[in-house]
Amino acid sequence: MAWNGRHFLSLADLNCEDMIGLMKRATHFLDAGDRYEPDSPLTGKIIANLFMENSTRTRCSFAIATKRLGGDSIDLLGSTSSASKGETLVDTALNLEAMGVAGIVVRCSEESGPQEIAGQVGIPVINAGSGTTAHPTQALLDAVTLTRYFGKDDLSGEHIAIVGDIKHSRVAMSNIEGLTKLGAKVTVVGPEELMPNNITCESSSDFDSVLAEVSATMMLRVQFERDAKVGEDYRDKFGLTQERAQKFSGAILHPGPINRGLEIDENVANINSSPHNLILSQVTNGVATRMAILEHLIG
């Protein structure tokens, strides 16, 4: 892999070959199952998880990934950090570096927060979600999930829908970047009021017509905490209902957490035995993908 980036801040910094290289390494870790990596590339190293916003899957998977690589991690959450006293994000990161951590994984509401930290510290910084524009590790694990489903290294020839609250979704923004680099056609679907102006791919408000054309659909959570508002007909127009799912033979993804009964019906989300339901596979693949990133940058 040619990429020798010092940080992992955005998929804009990687090309298709770089992504495939990391994805292949993630596949190695997936094939190893729950075993710890025998070479323990993070032995003696501590990773700081600096999460200024709530998280379940991302934060826990980074902690598990670190331990499986032989390292250790500490969690610093916004509500328990000195940020609640007015300390800046960069000052918090500089103090963590001064304590001897080998890398910082950061989630924050600031769009450029990870970039600002990376410009000030001398250790690797990984973007675990910033503002509404970037969640590159999620997009990479989604790519791992889809390529394994389709059985190929890239996504050339595939048409993928991203459906829901596009306006507030950093997952959507990073996936548009990553899936397109891997050769996929991407169409975003949602109500006009939840569609940003700067979309770089096709967009539609007709979910049924798009669903008839795509090989995978990624459902997104309506982000009410970011003041997203939807009408009473949202589920009927944009939800993956049981009726729609029965007509659809492609892959179903959701980065979580799920508003069950709104963007995806309870029965559709629960059919984990179906080879087309990849929601929990995304969670499993998240650990392996983050192992690949940590190993490459720090190990």
C-alpha beads as a LAMMPS data file, in Angstrom:
LAMMPS data file: protein, C-alpha beads

299 atoms
298 bonds

1 atom types
1 bond types

-500.0 500.0 xlo xhi
-500.0 500.0 ylo yhi
-500.0 500.0 zlo zhi

Masses

1 110.0

Atoms # bond

1 1 1 0.000 0.000 0.000
2 1 1 1.492 3.312 -1.107
3 1 1 -0.378 5.439 1.404
4 1 1 1.887 6.545 4.225
5 1 1 -0.366 9.121 5.849
6 1 1 0.446 10.114 9.386
7 1 1 -3.208 10.648 10.341
8 1 1 -6.585 9.197 9.311
9 1 1 -8.797 12.258 8.968
10 1 1 -10.751 11.903 5.733
11 1 1 -11.140 9.449 2.866
12 1 1 -10.217 12.370 0.614
13 1 1 -6.628 11.640 1.697
14 1 1 -6.719 8.072 0.292
15 1 1 -7.050 6.758 -3.235
16 1 1 -8.821 3.569 -4.308
17 1 1 -5.702 1.404 -3.937
18 1 1 -5.049 2.761 -0.434
19 1 1 -8.587 1.902 0.628
20 1 1 -8.354 -1.595 -0.824
21 1 1 -5.050 -2.167 0.989
22 1 1 -6.590 -1.306 4.360
23 1 1 -9.688 -3.330 3.532
24 1 1 -7.612 -6.414 2.729
25 1 1 -5.823 -6.057 6.048
26 1 1 -9.198 -5.786 7.783
27 1 1 -10.222 -9.010 6.034
28 1 1 -7.114 -10.675 7.497
29 1 1 -8.275 -9.707 10.980
30 1 1 -11.811 -10.904 10.237
31 1 1 -10.469 -14.272 9.127
32 1 1 -8.559 -14.478 12.418
33 1 1 -11.835 -14.200 14.323
34 1 1 -11.686 -13.135 17.966
35 1 1 -8.025 -14.050 18.385
36 1 1 -5.521 -11.417 19.418
37 1 1 -2.929 -10.535 16.791
38 1 1 0.118 -12.699 17.640
39 1 1 2.666 -10.026 16.717
40 1 1 0.952 -7.571 19.097
41 1 1 1.957 -4.444 17.163
42 1 1 0.584 -2.129 19.854
43 1 1 2.321 -3.785 22.806
44 1 1 3.256 -1.165 25.379
45 1 1 1.239 1.539 23.633
46 1 1 -1.803 3.414 24.934
47 1 1 -4.458 4.907 22.648
48 1 1 -6.608 7.782 23.912
49 1 1 -10.264 7.713 22.859
50 1 1 -11.306 11.368 23.075
51 1 1 -15.068 11.281 22.568
52 1 1 -16.812 14.603 23.029
53 1 1 -20.056 13.111 21.699
54 1 1 -21.876 9.936 22.702
55 1 1 -20.991 6.688 20.971
56 1 1 -21.496 2.949 21.406
57 1 1 -20.215 1.133 18.313
58 1 1 -17.323 3.408 17.344
59 1 1 -15.868 3.925 20.811
60 1 1 -16.187 0.295 21.913
61 1 1 -14.814 -1.054 18.640
62 1 1 -11.730 1.172 18.879
63 1 1 -11.153 -0.039 22.441
64 1 1 -11.536 -3.690 21.415
65 1 1 -9.368 -3.179 18.316
66 1 1 -6.598 -1.684 20.466
67 1 1 -6.670 -4.592 22.905
68 1 1 -6.642 -7.193 20.135
69 1 1 -3.491 -5.554 18.809
70 1 1 -1.867 -5.877 22.234
71 1 1 -2.291 -2.267 23.338
72 1 1 -4.370 -0.506 25.938
73 1 1 -6.790 2.390 25.745
74 1 1 -8.183 5.144 27.906
75 1 1 -11.543 6.813 27.384
76 1 1 -11.993 10.521 27.915
77 1 1 -15.601 11.594 27.488
78 1 1 -16.814 15.124 27.005
79 1 1 -19.004 15.150 30.100
80 1 1 -16.133 14.053 32.357
81 1 1 -13.294 15.997 30.746
82 1 1 -12.058 19.524 31.399
83 1 1 -13.913 20.580 28.257
84 1 1 -16.845 21.040 30.624
85 1 1 -14.702 23.708 32.327
86 1 1 -13.873 25.487 29.102
87 1 1 -10.696 23.707 27.983
88 1 1 -10.285 23.656 24.214
89 1 1 -10.208 20.442 22.187
90 1 1 -6.606 21.081 21.119
91 1 1 -5.462 21.731 24.711
92 1 1 -7.083 18.474 25.815
93 1 1 -5.250 16.617 23.045
94 1 1 -1.909 18.259 23.884
95 1 1 -2.277 17.177 27.497
96 1 1 -3.006 13.608 26.434
97 1 1 0.093 13.651 24.246
98 1 1 2.139 14.958 27.186
99 1 1 0.997 11.933 29.204
100 1 1 2.569 9.627 26.624
101 1 1 -0.305 8.212 24.569
102 1 1 0.685 6.820 21.176
103 1 1 -2.337 8.099 19.287
104 1 1 -5.627 9.922 19.672
105 1 1 -9.016 8.827 18.367
106 1 1 -11.355 11.822 18.406
107 1 1 -15.081 12.391 17.962
108 1 1 -16.380 15.923 18.183
109 1 1 -19.069 18.306 16.968
110 1 1 -16.525 20.625 15.342
111 1 1 -16.194 20.004 11.605
112 1 1 -12.423 20.544 11.589
113 1 1 -11.673 19.392 15.147
114 1 1 -9.528 16.364 14.207
115 1 1 -7.587 18.430 11.641
116 1 1 -6.889 21.127 14.242
117 1 1 -5.570 18.514 16.678
118 1 1 -3.458 16.879 13.973
119 1 1 -1.871 20.233 13.230
120 1 1 -0.698 20.625 16.834
121 1 1 0.330 17.184 18.101
122 1 1 3.173 14.925 17.062
123 1 1 1.250 11.636 17.254
124 1 1 -1.298 10.048 14.897
125 1 1 -4.876 11.333 15.025
126 1 1 -7.861 9.291 13.833
127 1 1 -11.176 10.935 13.020
128 1 1 -13.990 8.953 14.672
129 1 1 -16.650 11.394 13.486
130 1 1 -16.566 15.165 13.186
131 1 1 -19.485 17.523 12.761
132 1 1 -21.856 16.479 10.002
133 1 1 -19.260 15.995 7.277
134 1 1 -16.824 13.182 8.085
135 1 1 -16.849 9.684 9.565
136 1 1 -14.108 7.998 7.521
137 1 1 -13.650 4.853 9.627
138 1 1 -17.386 4.113 9.344
139 1 1 -17.266 4.565 5.580
140 1 1 -14.259 2.246 5.326
141 1 1 -15.953 -0.490 7.375
142 1 1 -19.085 -0.087 5.241
143 1 1 -16.923 -0.622 2.173
144 1 1 -15.435 -3.754 3.769
145 1 1 -18.958 -5.000 4.469
146 1 1 -20.146 -4.407 0.922
147 1 1 -17.103 -5.831 -0.860
148 1 1 -17.325 -9.001 1.229
149 1 1 -21.018 -9.254 0.394
150 1 1 -20.394 -8.857 -3.329
151 1 1 -17.236 -10.988 -3.250
152 1 1 -14.823 -8.570 -4.902
153 1 1 -12.110 -6.058 -4.045
154 1 1 -13.919 -2.928 -5.225
155 1 1 -17.501 -1.839 -5.926
156 1 1 -17.326 -1.236 -9.666
157 1 1 -20.673 -1.865 -11.325
158 1 1 -22.664 -1.579 -8.098
159 1 1 -25.394 0.990 -7.468
160 1 1 -25.883 1.884 -3.810
161 1 1 -28.600 4.003 -2.216
162 1 1 -28.076 6.038 0.957
163 1 1 -31.487 6.881 2.380
164 1 1 -32.757 9.238 5.054
165 1 1 -31.381 12.252 6.874
166 1 1 -28.580 13.101 4.459
167 1 1 -28.266 16.701 5.663
168 1 1 -27.029 15.814 9.151
169 1 1 -25.182 12.588 8.322
170 1 1 -21.390 12.477 8.408
171 1 1 -21.780 8.783 7.527
172 1 1 -23.434 9.754 4.252
173 1 1 -20.779 12.331 3.390
174 1 1 -17.873 9.936 3.939
175 1 1 -19.661 7.077 2.192
176 1 1 -20.325 9.158 -0.895
177 1 1 -16.577 9.812 -1.036
178 1 1 -15.487 6.241 -0.309
179 1 1 -18.029 4.256 -2.314
180 1 1 -17.510 6.468 -5.349
181 1 1 -13.728 6.000 -5.169
182 1 1 -14.289 2.255 -5.171
183 1 1 -16.285 2.506 -8.394
184 1 1 -19.870 2.459 -7.148
185 1 1 -22.694 4.656 -8.361
186 1 1 -24.280 6.346 -5.343
187 1 1 -27.758 7.844 -5.101
188 1 1 -28.912 9.647 -1.978
189 1 1 -32.611 9.559 -1.170
190 1 1 -34.592 11.675 1.262
191 1 1 -37.012 14.549 1.708
192 1 1 -35.953 17.880 0.265
193 1 1 -35.632 19.476 3.700
194 1 1 -33.083 16.810 4.739
195 1 1 -30.984 17.094 1.588
196 1 1 -27.916 19.391 1.690
197 1 1 -26.998 21.680 -1.188
198 1 1 -23.471 20.359 -1.740
199 1 1 -24.245 16.759 -2.731
200 1 1 -21.722 15.390 -5.254
201 1 1 -23.788 12.423 -6.436
202 1 1 -27.287 11.780 -7.758
203 1 1 -30.213 12.541 -5.467
204 1 1 -33.874 11.549 -5.452
205 1 1 -37.017 11.825 -3.364
206 1 1 -38.566 8.671 -4.852
207 1 1 -37.328 5.781 -2.719
208 1 1 -39.329 3.094 -4.524
209 1 1 -37.943 3.910 -7.963
210 1 1 -34.365 3.998 -6.653
211 1 1 -34.820 0.790 -4.648
212 1 1 -35.779 -1.018 -7.848
213 1 1 -32.381 -0.150 -9.353
214 1 1 -29.836 -0.604 -6.553
215 1 1 -27.897 -3.618 -5.264
216 1 1 -27.624 -2.252 -1.699
217 1 1 -29.409 0.300 0.434
218 1 1 -27.961 2.037 3.478
219 1 1 -30.630 3.396 5.805
220 1 1 -29.743 6.392 7.975
221 1 1 -31.050 7.516 11.338
222 1 1 -33.082 10.699 11.492
223 1 1 -30.926 12.871 13.763
224 1 1 -33.487 14.535 15.975
225 1 1 -30.681 15.704 18.288
226 1 1 -29.505 17.940 15.424
227 1 1 -33.014 19.379 15.058
228 1 1 -33.974 17.205 12.092
229 1 1 -37.718 17.283 11.514
230 1 1 -39.806 14.840 9.492
231 1 1 -43.466 14.619 8.593
232 1 1 -45.903 11.927 9.653
233 1 1 -45.528 10.321 6.220
234 1 1 -41.745 9.845 6.548
235 1 1 -41.937 6.077 7.145
236 1 1 -44.330 5.596 4.232
237 1 1 -42.106 7.549 1.850
238 1 1 -38.580 6.797 3.054
239 1 1 -38.712 3.902 5.517
240 1 1 -37.531 0.393 4.690
241 1 1 -40.884 -1.155 5.516
242 1 1 -41.536 -4.862 5.557
243 1 1 -43.420 -4.505 2.260
244 1 1 -40.444 -2.812 0.584
245 1 1 -37.962 -5.290 2.062
246 1 1 -39.911 -8.243 0.675
247 1 1 -39.526 -6.824 -2.830
248 1 1 -35.841 -6.006 -2.411
249 1 1 -33.160 -8.648 -2.953
250 1 1 -30.075 -6.517 -2.285
251 1 1 -28.005 -5.796 0.806
252 1 1 -29.433 -3.835 3.737
253 1 1 -27.157 -1.689 5.903
254 1 1 -27.631 0.745 8.783
255 1 1 -24.763 2.358 10.732
256 1 1 -26.864 2.611 13.909
257 1 1 -28.325 3.497 16.238
258 1 1 -31.709 2.664 14.722
259 1 1 -35.009 4.492 15.118
260 1 1 -36.995 1.288 14.805
261 1 1 -40.321 1.733 13.085
262 1 1 -39.225 4.953 11.399
263 1 1 -36.327 4.468 8.976
264 1 1 -36.551 0.676 9.152
265 1 1 -39.320 -1.609 10.386
266 1 1 -38.806 -3.758 13.453
267 1 1 -39.219 -7.022 11.549
268 1 1 -36.774 -5.964 8.835
269 1 1 -34.079 -4.956 11.324
270 1 1 -34.490 -8.200 13.260
271 1 1 -33.963 -10.667 10.401
272 1 1 -30.278 -11.158 11.213
273 1 1 -30.320 -14.670 9.776
274 1 1 -30.830 -13.243 6.279
275 1 1 -27.628 -13.052 4.202
276 1 1 -28.881 -9.686 2.925
277 1 1 -29.132 -8.065 6.373
278 1 1 -25.633 -6.694 6.994
279 1 1 -26.384 -4.464 9.987
280 1 1 -24.567 -6.589 12.580
281 1 1 -21.881 -7.497 10.049
282 1 1 -21.072 -3.792 9.929
283 1 1 -20.502 -3.870 13.691
284 1 1 -18.256 -6.938 13.478
285 1 1 -16.332 -5.502 10.543
286 1 1 -15.863 -2.239 12.432
287 1 1 -13.462 -3.842 14.907
288 1 1 -11.330 -5.398 12.159
289 1 1 -11.297 -2.223 10.070
290 1 1 -10.189 -0.124 13.015
291 1 1 -7.525 -2.704 13.806
292 1 1 -6.173 -2.219 10.274
293 1 1 -6.084 1.568 10.684
294 1 1 -4.470 1.462 14.134
295 1 1 -1.864 -1.055 13.004
296 1 1 -0.992 0.964 9.904
297 1 1 -0.653 4.296 11.690
298 1 1 0.740 3.259 15.081
299 1 1 1.749 -0.395 15.038

Bonds

1 1 1 2
2 1 2 3
3 1 3 4
4 1 4 5
5 1 5 6
6 1 6 7
7 1 7 8
8 1 8 9
9 1 9 10
10 1 10 11
11 1 11 12
12 1 12 13
13 1 13 14
14 1 14 15
15 1 15 16
16 1 16 17
17 1 17 18
18 1 18 19
19 1 19 20
20 1 20 21
21 1 21 22
22 1 22 23
23 1 23 24
24 1 24 25
25 1 25 26
26 1 26 27
27 1 27 28
28 1 28 29
29 1 29 30
30 1 30 31
31 1 31 32
32 1 32 33
33 1 33 34
34 1 34 35
35 1 35 36
36 1 36 37
37 1 37 38
38 1 38 39
39 1 39 40
40 1 40 41
41 1 41 42
42 1 42 43
43 1 43 44
44 1 44 45
45 1 45 46
46 1 46 47
47 1 47 48
48 1 48 49
49 1 49 50
50 1 50 51
51 1 51 52
52 1 52 53
53 1 53 54
54 1 54 55
55 1 55 56
56 1 56 57
57 1 57 58
58 1 58 59
59 1 59 60
60 1 60 61
61 1 61 62
62 1 62 63
63 1 63 64
64 1 64 65
65 1 65 66
66 1 66 67
67 1 67 68
68 1 68 69
69 1 69 70
70 1 70 71
71 1 71 72
72 1 72 73
73 1 73 74
74 1 74 75
75 1 75 76
76 1 76 77
77 1 77 78
78 1 78 79
79 1 79 80
80 1 80 81
81 1 81 82
82 1 82 83
83 1 83 84
84 1 84 85
85 1 85 86
86 1 86 87
87 1 87 88
88 1 88 89
89 1 89 90
90 1 90 91
91 1 91 92
92 1 92 93
93 1 93 94
94 1 94 95
95 1 95 96
96 1 96 97
97 1 97 98
98 1 98 99
99 1 99 100
100 1 100 101
101 1 101 102
102 1 102 103
103 1 103 104
104 1 104 105
105 1 105 106
106 1 106 107
107 1 107 108
108 1 108 109
109 1 109 110
110 1 110 111
111 1 111 112
112 1 112 113
113 1 113 114
114 1 114 115
115 1 115 116
116 1 116 117
117 1 117 118
118 1 118 119
119 1 119 120
120 1 120 121
121 1 121 122
122 1 122 123
123 1 123 124
124 1 124 125
125 1 125 126
126 1 126 127
127 1 127 128
128 1 128 129
129 1 129 130
130 1 130 131
131 1 131 132
132 1 132 133
133 1 133 134
134 1 134 135
135 1 135 136
136 1 136 137
137 1 137 138
138 1 138 139
139 1 139 140
140 1 140 141
141 1 141 142
142 1 142 143
143 1 143 144
144 1 144 145
145 1 145 146
146 1 146 147
147 1 147 148
148 1 148 149
149 1 149 150
150 1 150 151
151 1 151 152
152 1 152 153
153 1 153 154
154 1 154 155
155 1 155 156
156 1 156 157
157 1 157 158
158 1 158 159
159 1 159 160
160 1 160 161
161 1 161 162
162 1 162 163
163 1 163 164
164 1 164 165
165 1 165 166
166 1 166 167
167 1 167 168
168 1 168 169
169 1 169 170
170 1 170 171
171 1 171 172
172 1 172 173
173 1 173 174
174 1 174 175
175 1 175 176
176 1 176 177
177 1 177 178
178 1 178 179
179 1 179 180
180 1 180 181
181 1 181 182
182 1 182 183
183 1 183 184
184 1 184 185
185 1 185 186
186 1 186 187
187 1 187 188
188 1 188 189
189 1 189 190
190 1 190 191
191 1 191 192
192 1 192 193
193 1 193 194
194 1 194 195
195 1 195 196
196 1 196 197
197 1 197 198
198 1 198 199
199 1 199 200
200 1 200 201
201 1 201 202
202 1 202 203
203 1 203 204
204 1 204 205
205 1 205 206
206 1 206 207
207 1 207 208
208 1 208 209
209 1 209 210
210 1 210 211
211 1 211 212
212 1 212 213
213 1 213 214
214 1 214 215
215 1 215 216
216 1 216 217
217 1 217 218
218 1 218 219
219 1 219 220
220 1 220 221
221 1 221 222
222 1 222 223
223 1 223 224
224 1 224 225
225 1 225 226
226 1 226 227
227 1 227 228
228 1 228 229
229 1 229 230
230 1 230 231
231 1 231 232
232 1 232 233
233 1 233 234
234 1 234 235
235 1 235 236
236 1 236 237
237 1 237 238
238 1 238 239
239 1 239 240
240 1 240 241
241 1 241 242
242 1 242 243
243 1 243 244
244 1 244 245
245 1 245 246
246 1 246 247
247 1 247 248
248 1 248 249
249 1 249 250
250 1 250 251
251 1 251 252
252 1 252 253
253 1 253 254
254 1 254 255
255 1 255 256
256 1 256 257
257 1 257 258
258 1 258 259
259 1 259 260
260 1 260 261
261 1 261 262
262 1 262 263
263 1 263 264
264 1 264 265
265 1 265 266
266 1 266 267
267 1 267 268
268 1 268 269
269 1 269 270
270 1 270 271
271 1 271 272
272 1 272 273
273 1 273 274
274 1 274 275
275 1 275 276
276 1 276 277
277 1 277 278
278 1 278 279
279 1 279 280
280 1 280 281
281 1 281 282
282 1 282 283
283 1 283 284
284 1 284 285
285 1 285 286
286 1 286 287
287 1 287 288
288 1 288 289
289 1 289 290
290 1 290 291
291 1 291 292
292 1 292 293
293 1 293 294
294 1 294 295
295 1 295 296
296 1 296 297
297 1 297 298
298 1 298 299
